Amino acid sequence: MNRFFRGVNWVMCALFLLSVVVQWNDPDPVRWMAIYGAAFAICLVLAIRGRIPAAAPLSVMAVAVAWSLATMGGGPAVNAYSHMFDAWEMKSLPVEEAREATGLLIVGVWMIVIVVAQRRGVGKK
């Protein structure tokens, strides 16, 4: 389990870094690069050091989940989520908002996984 968790954390680290890189062409890249960059940094520190203070992932989780809920509340209809993968480019604003809200939830969920795993001792060297 230990090696498995660390391996999955490295995968998430790579995915968050990729998320940072693909934001360059976004109309508002800085805020997206910041949230994905924070998630990347937390995963990288955890992967290298084997531990990170819980306040760091909890803070990123709080921002990501609040931002996601705000996006969901004022944005995409439920059917927009079924069209998230129809095309890579921006198909419509509701589909783009569904993608953004989902990306933020992924960040939030992984930050919670990190905190829970550390409390259970899963990620220790």
N, CA, C and O atoms as CSV, one atom per row, in Angstrom:
chain,resi,resn,atom,element,x,y,z
A,1,MET,N,N,0.817,-1.194,0.000
A,1,MET,CA,C,0.000,0.000,0.000
A,1,MET,C,C,0.865,1.263,0.000
A,1,MET,O,O,0.552,2.235,-0.687
A,2,ASN,N,N,1.926,1.242,0.754
A,2,ASN,CA,C,2.818,2.382,0.848
A,2,ASN,C,C,3.357,2.785,-0.528
A,2,ASN,O,O,3.248,3.945,-0.926
A,3,ARG,N,N,3.928,1.840,-1.240
A,3,ARG,CA,C,4.477,2.114,-2.571
A,3,ARG,C,C,3.371,2.512,-3.539
A,3,ARG,O,O,3.562,3.382,-4.389
A,4,PHE,N,N,2.231,1.879,-3.409
A,4,PHE,CA,C,1.107,2.196,-4.278
A,4,PHE,C,C,0.688,3.650,-4.102
A,4,PHE,O,O,0.515,4.372,-5.084
A,5,PHE,N,N,0.524,4.079,-2.860
A,5,PHE,CA,C,0.116,5.465,-2.595
A,5,PHE,C,C,1.146,6.442,-3.134
A,5,PHE,O,O,0.788,7.436,-3.766
A,6,ARG,N,N,2.393,6.173,-2.896
A,6,ARG,CA,C,3.444,7.077,-3.384
A,6,ARG,C,C,3.462,7.119,-4.898
A,6,ARG,O,O,3.681,8.176,-5.491
A,7,GLY,N,N,3.232,5.977,-5.529
A,7,GLY,CA,C,3.171,5.936,-6.990
A,7,GLY,C,C,2.001,6.748,-7.532
A,7,GLY,O,O,2.149,7.498,-8.496
A,8,VAL,N,N,0.851,6.594,-6.914
A,8,VAL,CA,C,-0.331,7.365,-7.335
A,8,VAL,C,C,-0.098,8.847,-7.080
A,8,VAL,O,O,-0.509,9.684,-7.884
A,9,ASN,N,N,0.551,9.179,-5.979
A,9,ASN,CA,C,0.864,10.581,-5.703
A,9,ASN,C,C,1.774,11.157,-6.783
A,9,ASN,O,O,1.584,12.304,-7.189
A,10,TRP,N,N,2.758,10.391,-7.260
A,10,TRP,CA,C,3.619,10.851,-8.350
A,10,TRP,C,C,2.808,11.073,-9.623
A,10,TRP,O,O,3.050,12.031,-10.358
A,11,VAL,N,N,1.852,10.193,-9.881
A,11,VAL,CA,C,0.982,10.364,-11.057
A,11,VAL,C,C,0.180,11.659,-10.922
A,11,VAL,O,O,0.083,12.433,-11.875
A,12,MET,N,N,-0.390,11.894,-9.746
A,12,MET,CA,C,-1.144,13.126,-9.526
A,12,MET,C,C,-0.237,14.354,-9.639
A,12,MET,O,O,-0.659,15.398,-10.137
A,13,CYS,N,N,0.980,14.226,-9.186
A,13,CYS,CA,C,1.969,15.298,-9.305
A,13,CYS,C,C,2.155,15.656,-10.792
A,13,CYS,O,O,2.134,16.829,-11.165
A,14,ALA,N,N,2.336,14.639,-11.616
A,14,ALA,CA,C,2.512,14.856,-13.058
A,14,ALA,C,C,1.254,15.455,-13.687
A,14,ALA,O,O,1.348,16.345,-14.532
A,15,LEU,N,N,0.089,14.977,-13.283
A,15,LEU,CA,C,-1.161,15.497,-13.844
A,15,LEU,C,C,-1.401,16.953,-13.444
A,15,LEU,O,O,-1.881,17.748,-14.253
A,16,PHE,N,N,-1.073,17.299,-12.213
A,16,PHE,CA,C,-1.223,18.694,-11.797
A,16,PHE,C,C,-0.228,19.591,-12.529
A,16,PHE,O,O,-0.560,20.723,-12.879
A,17,LEU,N,N,0.982,19.099,-12.762
A,17,LEU,CA,C,1.954,19.874,-13.537
A,17,LEU,C,C,1.454,20.069,-14.969
A,17,LEU,O,O,1.557,21.167,-15.517
A,18,LEU,N,N,0.922,19.027,-15.566
A,18,LEU,CA,C,0.336,19.142,-16.902
A,18,LEU,C,C,-0.806,20.157,-16.897
A,18,LEU,O,O,-0.955,20.931,-17.843
A,19,SER,N,N,-1.601,20.155,-15.848
A,19,SER,CA,C,-2.702,21.113,-15.726
A,19,SER,C,C,-2.190,22.550,-15.669
A,19,SER,O,O,-2.815,23.462,-16.211
A,20,VAL,N,N,-1.057,22.743,-15.015
A,20,VAL,CA,C,-0.449,24.079,-14.976
A,20,VAL,C,C,-0.034,24.486,-16.393
A,20,VAL,O,O,-0.319,25.601,-16.831
A,21,VAL,N,N,0.627,23.595,-17.092
A,21,VAL,CA,C,1.163,23.905,-18.418
A,21,VAL,C,C,0.054,24.238,-19.413
A,21,VAL,O,O,0.192,25.183,-20.189
A,22,VAL,N,N,-1.033,23.488,-19.403
A,22,VAL,CA,C,-2.087,23.721,-20.406
A,22,VAL,C,C,-2.903,24.976,-20.116
A,22,VAL,O,O,-3.743,25.355,-20.932
A,23,GLN,N,N,-2.684,25.622,-18.996
A,23,GLN,CA,C,-3.418,26.855,-18.692
A,23,GLN,C,C,-2.859,28.067,-19.428
A,23,GLN,O,O,-3.487,29.125,-19.422
A,24,TRP,N,N,-1.694,27.938,-20.060
A,24,TRP,CA,C,-1.073,29.081,-20.734
A,24,TRP,C,C,-2.001,29.739,-21.743
A,24,TRP,O,O,-1.956,30.957,-21.915
A,25,ASN,N,N,-2.845,28.954,-22.417
A,25,ASN,CA,C,-3.718,29.529,-23.444
A,25,ASN,C,C,-5.107,29.868,-22.911
A,25,ASN,O,O,-5.999,30.203,-23.691
A,26,ASP,N,N,-5.301,29.789,-21.615
A,26,ASP,CA,C,-6.586,30.104,-21.008
A,26,ASP,C,C,-6.758,31.624,-20.952
A,26,ASP,O,O,-5.777,32.355,-20.813
A,27,PRO,N,N,-8.000,32.099,-21.061
A,27,PRO,CA,C,-8.216,33.553,-20.961
A,27,PRO,C,C,-7.796,34.141,-19.612
A,27,PRO,O,O,-7.428,35.313,-19.543
A,28,ASP,N,N,-7.846,33.351,-18.547
A,28,ASP,CA,C,-7.439,33.819,-17.222
A,28,ASP,C,C,-6.484,32.789,-16.600
A,28,ASP,O,O,-6.857,32.086,-15.662
A,29,PRO,N,N,-5.260,32.702,-17.121
A,29,PRO,CA,C,-4.358,31.612,-16.727
A,29,PRO,C,C,-3.798,31.695,-15.314
A,29,PRO,O,O,-3.530,30.656,-14.709
A,30,VAL,N,N,-3.614,32.882,-14.772
A,30,VAL,CA,C,-2.884,33.018,-13.508
A,30,VAL,C,C,-3.585,32.287,-12.363
A,30,VAL,O,O,-2.946,31.534,-11.628
A,31,ARG,N,N,-4.874,32.498,-12.207
A,31,ARG,CA,C,-5.564,31.856,-11.083
A,31,ARG,C,C,-5.608,30.345,-11.233
A,31,ARG,O,O,-5.527,29.619,-10.242
A,32,TRP,N,N,-5.738,29.860,-12.476
A,32,TRP,CA,C,-5.765,28.410,-12.691
A,32,TRP,C,C,-4.387,27.800,-12.487
A,32,TRP,O,O,-4.255,26.718,-11.914
A,33,MET,N,N,-3.359,28.505,-12.961
A,33,MET,CA,C,-1.995,28.019,-12.751
A,33,MET,C,C,-1.661,28.013,-11.258
A,33,MET,O,O,-0.926,27.144,-10.790
A,34,ALA,N,N,-2.191,28.968,-10.520
A,34,ALA,CA,C,-1.916,29.041,-9.084
A,34,ALA,C,C,-2.520,27.854,-8.343
A,34,ALA,O,O,-1.838,27.243,-7.520
A,35,ILE,N,N,-3.779,27.509,-8.608
A,35,ILE,CA,C,-4.413,26.416,-7.863
A,35,ILE,C,C,-3.807,25.074,-8.256
A,35,ILE,O,O,-3.534,24.240,-7.393
A,36,TYR,N,N,-3.594,24.859,-9.569
A,36,TYR,CA,C,-2.979,23.596,-9.986
A,36,TYR,C,C,-1.505,23.550,-9.570
A,36,TYR,O,O,-0.981,22.481,-9.256
A,37,GLY,N,N,-0.843,24.700,-9.567
A,37,GLY,CA,C,0.549,24.751,-9.122
A,37,GLY,C,C,0.682,24.450,-7.643
A,37,GLY,O,O,1.636,23.796,-7.220
A,38,ALA,N,N,-0.269,24.923,-6.857
A,38,ALA,CA,C,-0.253,24.622,-5.423
A,38,ALA,C,C,-0.452,23.125,-5.190
A,38,ALA,O,O,0.231,22.527,-4.359
A,39,ALA,N,N,-1.381,22.525,-5.921
A,39,ALA,CA,C,-1.611,21.081,-5.792
A,39,ALA,C,C,-0.366,20.304,-6.230
A,39,ALA,O,O,0.015,19.322,-5.592
A,40,PHE,N,N,0.267,20.752,-7.326
A,40,PHE,CA,C,1.507,20.124,-7.788
A,40,PHE,C,C,2.592,20.214,-6.714
A,40,PHE,O,O,3.258,19.221,-6.421
A,41,ALA,N,N,2.770,21.393,-6.132
A,41,ALA,CA,C,3.815,21.592,-5.123
A,41,ALA,C,C,3.594,20.684,-3.914
A,41,ALA,O,O,4.545,20.101,-3.391
A,42,ILE,N,N,2.346,20.564,-3.471
A,42,ILE,CA,C,2.046,19.706,-2.327
A,42,ILE,C,C,2.367,18.257,-2.653
A,42,ILE,O,O,2.978,17.556,-1.847
A,43,CYS,N,N,1.956,17.805,-3.835
A,43,CYS,CA,C,2.256,16.421,-4.237
A,43,CYS,C,C,3.754,16.190,-4.360
A,43,CYS,O,O,4.255,15.134,-3.974
A,44,LEU,N,N,4.474,17.174,-4.898
A,44,LEU,CA,C,5.921,17.038,-5.064
A,44,LEU,C,C,6.622,16.950,-3.708
A,44,LEU,O,O,7.481,16.090,-3.510
A,45,VAL,N,N,6.266,17.826,-2.785
A,45,VAL,CA,C,6.862,17.792,-1.442
A,45,VAL,C,C,6.561,16.451,-0.777
A,45,VAL,O,O,7.448,15.836,-0.184
A,46,LEU,N,N,5.333,16.006,-0.873
A,46,LEU,CA,C,4.967,14.722,-0.271
A,46,LEU,C,C,5.730,13.579,-0.912
A,46,LEU,O,O,6.189,12.674,-0.215
A,47,ALA,N,N,5.873,13.604,-2.225
A,47,ALA,CA,C,6.586,12.537,-2.925
A,47,ALA,C,C,8.065,12.498,-2.543
A,47,ALA,O,O,8.645,11.424,-2.388
A,48,ILE,N,N,8.660,13.659,-2.396
A,48,ILE,CA,C,10.095,13.723,-2.090
A,48,ILE,C,C,10.379,13.501,-0.608
A,48,ILE,O,O,11.253,12.711,-0.251
A,49,ARG,N,N,9.640,14.195,0.251
A,49,ARG,CA,C,9.912,14.142,1.691
A,49,ARG,C,C,9.135,13.062,2.427
A,49,ARG,O,O,9.529,12.637,3.514
A,50,GLY,N,N,8.018,12.613,1.829
A,50,GLY,CA,C,7.215,11.592,2.471
A,50,GLY,C,C,6.206,12.136,3.461
A,50,GLY,O,O,5.446,11.368,4.051
A,51,ARG,N,N,6.183,13.432,3.652
A,51,ARG,CA,C,5.272,14.050,4.621
A,51,ARG,C,C,5.138,15.540,4.299
A,51,ARG,O,O,6.068,16.171,3.796
A,52,ILE,N,N,3.968,16.077,4.599
A,52,ILE,CA,C,3.739,17.518,4.449
A,52,ILE,C,C,2.773,17.937,5.556
A,52,ILE,O,O,1.862,17.176,5.885
A,53,PRO,N,N,2.945,19.119,6.136
A,53,PRO,CA,C,2.003,19.560,7.166
A,53,PRO,C,C,0.573,19.584,6.612
A,53,PRO,O,O,0.341,20.050,5.497
A,54,ALA,N,N,-0.363,19.087,7.386
A,54,ALA,CA,C,-1.750,18.972,6.935
A,54,ALA,C,C,-2.358,20.321,6.568
A,54,ALA,O,O,-3.278,20.375,5.751
A,55,ALA,N,N,-1.873,21.394,7.144
A,55,ALA,CA,C,-2.433,22.717,6.846
A,55,ALA,C,C,-2.295,23.071,5.366
A,55,ALA,O,O,-3.162,23.747,4.811
A,56,ALA,N,N,-1.230,22.630,4.729
A,56,ALA,CA,C,-1.022,22.972,3.312
A,56,ALA,C,C,-2.090,22.332,2.418
A,56,ALA,O,O,-2.782,23.060,1.707
A,57,PRO,N,N,-2.256,20.996,2.422
A,57,PRO,CA,C,-3.303,20.434,1.573
A,57,PRO,C,C,-4.714,20.847,2.008
A,57,PRO,O,O,-5.601,20.972,1.163
A,58,LEU,N,N,-4.935,21.058,3.298
A,58,LEU,CA,C,-6.264,21.488,3.749
A,58,LEU,C,C,-6.598,22.887,3.238
A,58,LEU,O,O,-7.745,23.167,2.889
A,59,SER,N,N,-5.603,23.756,3.196
A,59,SER,CA,C,-5.823,25.108,2.674
A,59,SER,C,C,-6.155,25.079,1.184
A,59,SER,O,O,-7.088,25.746,0.737
A,60,VAL,N,N,-5.393,24.307,0.424
A,60,VAL,CA,C,-5.655,24.196,-1.013
A,60,VAL,C,C,-7.019,23.546,-1.243
A,60,VAL,O,O,-7.766,23.959,-2.130
A,61,MET,N,N,-7.337,22.537,-0.447
A,61,MET,CA,C,-8.636,21.871,-0.561
A,61,MET,C,C,-9.771,22.863,-0.312
A,61,MET,O,O,-10.752,22.875,-1.056
A,62,ALA,N,N,-9.649,23.684,0.712
A,62,ALA,CA,C,-10.707,24.644,1.041
A,62,ALA,C,C,-10.938,25.624,-0.108
A,62,ALA,O,O,-12.080,25.904,-0.471
A,63,VAL,N,N,-9.863,26.135,-0.669
A,63,VAL,CA,C,-9.986,27.073,-1.789
A,63,VAL,C,C,-10.599,26.371,-3.003
A,63,VAL,O,O,-11.522,26.896,-3.626
A,64,ALA,N,N,-10.089,25.191,-3.334
A,64,ALA,CA,C,-10.566,24.476,-4.519
A,64,ALA,C,C,-12.038,24.095,-4.410
A,64,ALA,O,O,-12.796,24.272,-5.363
A,65,VAL,N,N,-12.444,23.576,-3.266
A,65,VAL,CA,C,-13.838,23.145,-3.103
A,65,VAL,C,C,-14.775,24.356,-3.077
A,65,VAL,O,O,-15.838,24.322,-3.696
A,66,ALA,N,N,-14.401,25.409,-2.381
A,66,ALA,CA,C,-15.245,26.612,-2.350
A,66,ALA,C,C,-15.388,27.202,-3.751
A,66,ALA,O,O,-16.483,27.591,-4.159
A,67,TRP,N,N,-14.298,27.264,-4.471
A,67,TRP,CA,C,-14.293,27.799,-5.829
A,67,TRP,C,C,-15.136,26.909,-6.745
A,67,TRP,O,O,-15.895,27.410,-7.576
A,68,SER,N,N,-15.004,25.605,-6.594
A,68,SER,CA,C,-15.783,24.666,-7.396
A,68,SER,C,C,-17.281,24.816,-7.132
A,68,SER,O,O,-18.085,24.859,-8.063
A,69,LEU,N,N,-17.641,24.895,-5.854
A,69,LEU,CA,C,-19.053,25.048,-5.503
A,69,LEU,C,C,-19.609,26.373,-6.026
A,69,LEU,O,O,-20.755,26.431,-6.470
A,70,ALA,N,N,-18.813,27.426,-5.975
A,70,ALA,CA,C,-19.243,28.712,-6.517
A,70,ALA,C,C,-19.449,28.622,-8.025
A,70,ALA,O,O,-20.398,29.194,-8.560
A,71,THR,N,N,-18.567,27.910,-8.701
A,71,THR,CA,C,-18.693,27.726,-10.149
A,71,THR,C,C,-19.924,26.904,-10.487
A,71,THR,O,O,-20.660,27.231,-11.418
A,72,MET,N,N,-20.148,25.845,-9.734
A,72,MET,CA,C,-21.313,24.993,-9.975
A,72,MET,C,C,-22.613,25.732,-9.678
A,72,MET,O,O,-23.596,25.591,-10.405
A,73,GLY,N,N,-22.611,26.510,-8.618
A,73,GLY,CA,C,-23.824,27.203,-8.212
A,73,GLY,C,C,-24.281,28.260,-9.193
A,73,GLY,O,O,-25.481,28.474,-9.361
A,74,GLY,N,N,-23.351,28.917,-9.836
A,74,GLY,CA,C,-23.727,29.984,-10.753
A,74,GLY,C,C,-23.515,29.637,-12.201
A,74,GLY,O,O,-23.621,30.507,-13.065
A,75,GLY,N,N,-23.220,28.386,-12.491
A,75,GLY,CA,C,-22.830,28.086,-13.859
A,75,GLY,C,C,-23.504,26.931,-14.544
A,75,GLY,O,O,-24.675,27.012,-14.917
A,76,PRO,N,N,-22.768,25.852,-14.709
A,76,PRO,CA,C,-23.180,24.810,-15.642
A,76,PRO,C,C,-24.428,24.045,-15.205
A,76,PRO,O,O,-24.621,23.735,-14.029
A,77,ALA,N,N,-25.259,23.757,-16.196
A,77,ALA,CA,C,-26.405,22.880,-15.961
A,77,ALA,C,C,-25.898,21.443,-15.885
A,77,ALA,O,O,-24.800,21.134,-16.348
A,78,VAL,N,N,-26.689,20.596,-15.311
A,78,VAL,CA,C,-26.281,19.203,-15.119
A,78,VAL,C,C,-25.911,18.534,-16.443
A,78,VAL,O,O,-24.968,17.743,-16.483
A,79,ASN,N,N,-26.627,18.832,-17.520
A,79,ASN,CA,C,-26.328,18.173,-18.796
A,79,ASN,C,C,-24.996,18.619,-19.399
A,79,ASN,O,O,-24.474,17.940,-20.284
A,80,ALA,N,N,-24.433,19.738,-18.947
A,80,ALA,CA,C,-23.126,20.181,-19.448
A,80,ALA,C,C,-22.027,19.190,-19.075
A,80,ALA,O,O,-21.040,19.059,-19.799
A,81,TYR,N,N,-22.189,18.500,-17.963
A,81,TYR,CA,C,-21.182,17.545,-17.518
A,81,TYR,C,C,-21.075,16.346,-18.463
A,81,TYR,O,O,-20.013,15.732,-18.560
A,82,SER,N,N,-22.146,16.014,-19.148
A,82,SER,CA,C,-22.108,14.881,-20.073
A,82,SER,C,C,-21.393,15.240,-21.372
A,82,SER,O,O,-21.117,14.352,-22.179
A,83,HIS,N,N,-21.086,16.515,-21.597
A,83,HIS,CA,C,-20.414,16.948,-22.826
A,83,HIS,C,C,-18.978,17.423,-22.578
A,83,HIS,O,O,-18.362,18.016,-23.464
A,84,MET,N,N,-18.451,17.170,-21.396
A,84,MET,CA,C,-17.114,17.669,-21.051
A,84,MET,C,C,-16.021,17.134,-21.961
A,84,MET,O,O,-15.023,17.820,-22.184
A,85,PHE,N,N,-16.180,15.938,-22.486
A,85,PHE,CA,C,-15.119,15.316,-23.274
A,85,PHE,C,C,-15.477,15.192,-24.753
A,85,PHE,O,O,-14.820,14.453,-25.486
A,86,ASP,N,N,-16.506,15.906,-25.198
A,86,ASP,CA,C,-16.893,15.862,-26.605
A,86,ASP,C,C,-15.816,16.455,-27.510
A,86,ASP,O,O,-15.602,15.966,-28.619
A,87,ALA,N,N,-15.144,17.492,-27.053
A,87,ALA,CA,C,-14.082,18.145,-27.823
A,87,ALA,C,C,-13.086,18.752,-26.844
A,87,ALA,O,O,-13.448,19.079,-25.714
A,88,TRP,N,N,-11.830,18.906,-27.272
A,88,TRP,CA,C,-10.800,19.467,-26.397
A,88,TRP,C,C,-10.918,20.974,-26.272
A,88,TRP,O,O,-10.650,21.538,-25.211
A,89,GLU,N,N,-11.320,21.631,-27.363
A,89,GLU,CA,C,-11.423,23.079,-27.315
A,89,GLU,C,C,-12.698,23.480,-26.571
A,89,GLU,O,O,-13.544,22.646,-26.249
A,90,MET,N,N,-12.806,24.781,-26.312
A,90,MET,CA,C,-13.978,25.272,-25.592
A,90,MET,C,C,-15.190,25.153,-26.505
A,90,MET,O,O,-15.275,25.808,-27.543
A,91,LYS,N,N,-16.114,24.310,-26.098
A,91,LYS,CA,C,-17.320,24.072,-26.892
A,91,LYS,C,C,-18.398,25.099,-26.554
A,91,LYS,O,O,-19.036,25.657,-27.447
A,92,SER,N,N,-18.590,25.336,-25.289
A,92,SER,CA,C,-19.557,26.325,-24.832
A,92,SER,C,C,-19.185,26.725,-23.407
A,92,SER,O,O,-18.436,26.021,-22.730
A,93,LEU,N,N,-19.708,27.843,-22.968
A,93,LEU,CA,C,-19.405,28.309,-21.621
A,93,LEU,C,C,-19.871,27.324,-20.546
A,93,LEU,O,O,-19.115,27.066,-19.609
A,94,PRO,N,N,-21.084,26.762,-20.637
A,94,PRO,CA,C,-21.494,25.798,-19.608
A,94,PRO,C,C,-20.586,24.561,-19.548
A,94,PRO,O,O,-20.297,24.063,-18.460
A,95,VAL,N,N,-20.141,24.070,-20.691
A,95,VAL,CA,C,-19.242,22.914,-20.701
A,95,VAL,C,C,-17.895,23.301,-20.098
A,95,VAL,O,O,-17.304,22.526,-19.346
A,96,GLU,N,N,-17.409,24.494,-20.424
A,96,GLU,CA,C,-16.137,24.966,-19.855
A,96,GLU,C,C,-16.248,25.110,-18.336
A,96,GLU,O,O,-15.319,24.747,-17.614
A,97,GLU,N,N,-17.351,25.623,-17.855
A,97,GLU,CA,C,-17.548,25.762,-16.413
A,97,GLU,C,C,-17.650,24.396,-15.739
A,97,GLU,O,O,-17.175,24.224,-14.616
A,98,ALA,N,N,-18.261,23.432,-16.411
A,98,ALA,CA,C,-18.330,22.071,-15.871
A,98,ALA,C,C,-16.928,21.482,-15.753
A,98,ALA,O,O,-16.609,20.830,-14.759
A,99,ARG,N,N,-16.097,21.708,-16.757
A,99,ARG,CA,C,-14.706,21.226,-16.710
A,99,ARG,C,C,-13.946,21.887,-15.574
A,99,ARG,O,O,-13.218,21.225,-14.834
A,100,GLU,N,N,-14.118,23.198,-15.439
A,100,GLU,CA,C,-13.414,23.927,-14.378
A,100,GLU,C,C,-13.835,23.439,-12.997
A,100,GLU,O,O,-12.991,23.200,-12.134
A,101,ALA,N,N,-15.137,23.293,-12.791
A,101,ALA,CA,C,-15.639,22.832,-11.492
A,101,ALA,C,C,-15.126,21.428,-11.188
A,101,ALA,O,O,-14.771,21.134,-10.046
A,102,THR,N,N,-15.086,20.569,-12.188
A,102,THR,CA,C,-14.608,19.200,-11.990
A,102,THR,C,C,-13.110,19.184,-11.680
A,102,THR,O,O,-12.670,18.438,-10.805
A,103,GLY,N,N,-12.334,19.988,-12.379
A,103,GLY,CA,C,-10.898,20.072,-12.095
A,103,GLY,C,C,-10.631,20.525,-10.674
A,103,GLY,O,O,-9.742,20.003,-10.002
A,104,LEU,N,N,-11.401,21.495,-10.224
A,104,LEU,CA,C,-11.245,21.975,-8.853
A,104,LEU,C,C,-11.637,20.904,-7.842
A,104,LEU,O,O,-11.002,20.778,-6.795
A,105,LEU,N,N,-12.669,20.139,-8.145
A,105,LEU,CA,C,-13.056,19.036,-7.246
A,105,LEU,C,C,-11.971,17.965,-7.194
A,105,LEU,O,O,-11.721,17.384,-6.138
A,106,ILE,N,N,-11.332,17.705,-8.322
A,106,ILE,CA,C,-10.225,16.736,-8.339
A,106,ILE,C,C,-9.113,17.213,-7.417
A,106,ILE,O,O,-8.573,16.428,-6.637
A,107,VAL,N,N,-8.769,18.488,-7.500
A,107,VAL,CA,C,-7.748,19.050,-6.600
A,107,VAL,C,C,-8.185,18.857,-5.149
A,107,VAL,O,O,-7.417,18.362,-4.324
A,108,GLY,N,N,-9.413,19.248,-4.845
A,108,GLY,CA,C,-9.906,19.148,-3.470
A,108,GLY,C,C,-9.923,17.731,-2.945
A,108,GLY,O,O,-9.513,17.480,-1.812
A,109,VAL,N,N,-10.389,16.809,-3.753
A,109,VAL,CA,C,-10.452,15.406,-3.323
A,109,VAL,C,C,-9.052,14.855,-3.092
A,109,VAL,O,O,-8.822,14.156,-2.105
A,110,TRP,N,N,-8.107,15.159,-3.991
A,110,TRP,CA,C,-6.756,14.618,-3.796
A,110,TRP,C,C,-6.094,15.216,-2.550
A,110,TRP,O,O,-5.333,14.529,-1.870
A,111,MET,N,N,-6.371,16.463,-2.251
A,111,MET,CA,C,-5.812,17.058,-1.037
A,111,MET,C,C,-6.370,16.350,0.199
A,111,MET,O,O,-5.639,16.128,1.165
A,112,ILE,N,N,-7.650,15.997,0.179
A,112,ILE,CA,C,-8.237,15.246,1.294
A,112,ILE,C,C,-7.607,13.860,1.386
A,112,ILE,O,O,-7.320,13.380,2.483
A,113,VAL,N,N,-7.391,13.221,0.250
A,113,VAL,CA,C,-6.743,11.901,0.237
A,113,VAL,C,C,-5.366,11.990,0.887
A,113,VAL,O,O,-4.991,11.110,1.663
A,114,ILE,N,N,-4.621,13.027,0.584
A,114,ILE,CA,C,-3.282,13.210,1.171
A,114,ILE,C,C,-3.382,13.318,2.693
A,114,ILE,O,O,-2.641,12.650,3.414
A,115,VAL,N,N,-4.287,14.148,3.177
A,115,VAL,CA,C,-4.428,14.341,4.627
A,115,VAL,C,C,-4.818,13.031,5.305
A,115,VAL,O,O,-4.224,12.657,6.316
A,116,VAL,N,N,-5.803,12.336,4.761
A,116,VAL,CA,C,-6.265,11.073,5.350
A,116,VAL,C,C,-5.149,10.031,5.305
A,116,VAL,O,O,-4.929,9.315,6.282
A,117,ALA,N,N,-4.452,9.943,4.187
A,117,ALA,CA,C,-3.374,8.959,4.057
A,117,ALA,C,C,-2.263,9.222,5.064
A,117,ALA,O,O,-1.722,8.285,5.653
A,118,GLN,N,N,-1.924,10.480,5.264
A,118,GLN,CA,C,-0.882,10.798,6.248
A,118,GLN,C,C,-1.325,10.441,7.661
A,118,GLN,O,O,-0.537,9.925,8.454
A,119,ARG,N,N,-2.566,10.713,7.968
A,119,ARG,CA,C,-3.062,10.379,9.318
A,119,ARG,C,C,-3.053,8.882,9.563
A,119,ARG,O,O,-2.854,8.430,10.690
A,120,ARG,N,N,-3.266,8.122,8.513
A,120,ARG,CA,C,-3.257,6.667,8.632
A,120,ARG,C,C,-1.868,6.075,8.443
A,120,ARG,O,O,-1.681,4.866,8.583
A,121,GLY,N,N,-0.893,6.922,8.126
A,121,GLY,CA,C,0.472,6.460,7.962
A,121,GLY,C,C,0.762,5.798,6.639
A,121,GLY,O,O,1.776,5.113,6.504
A,122,VAL,N,N,-0.112,5.986,5.641
A,122,VAL,CA,C,0.057,5.321,4.350
A,122,VAL,C,C,1.252,5.863,3.589
A,122,VAL,O,O,1.983,5.093,2.967
A,123,GLY,N,N,1.467,7.164,3.624
A,123,GLY,CA,C,2.508,7.775,2.806
A,123,GLY,C,C,3.890,7.817,3.410
A,123,GLY,O,O,4.787,8.420,2.820
A,124,LYS,N,N,4.105,7.202,4.563
A,124,LYS,CA,C,5.415,7.261,5.221
A,124,LYS,C,C,6.441,6.475,4.439
A,124,LYS,O,O,6.130,5.504,3.750
A,125,LYS,N,N,7.695,6.936,4.570
A,125,LYS,CA,C,8.816,6.243,3.906
A,125,LYS,C,C,9.100,4.945,4.585
A,125,LYS,O,O,10.005,4.219,4.175
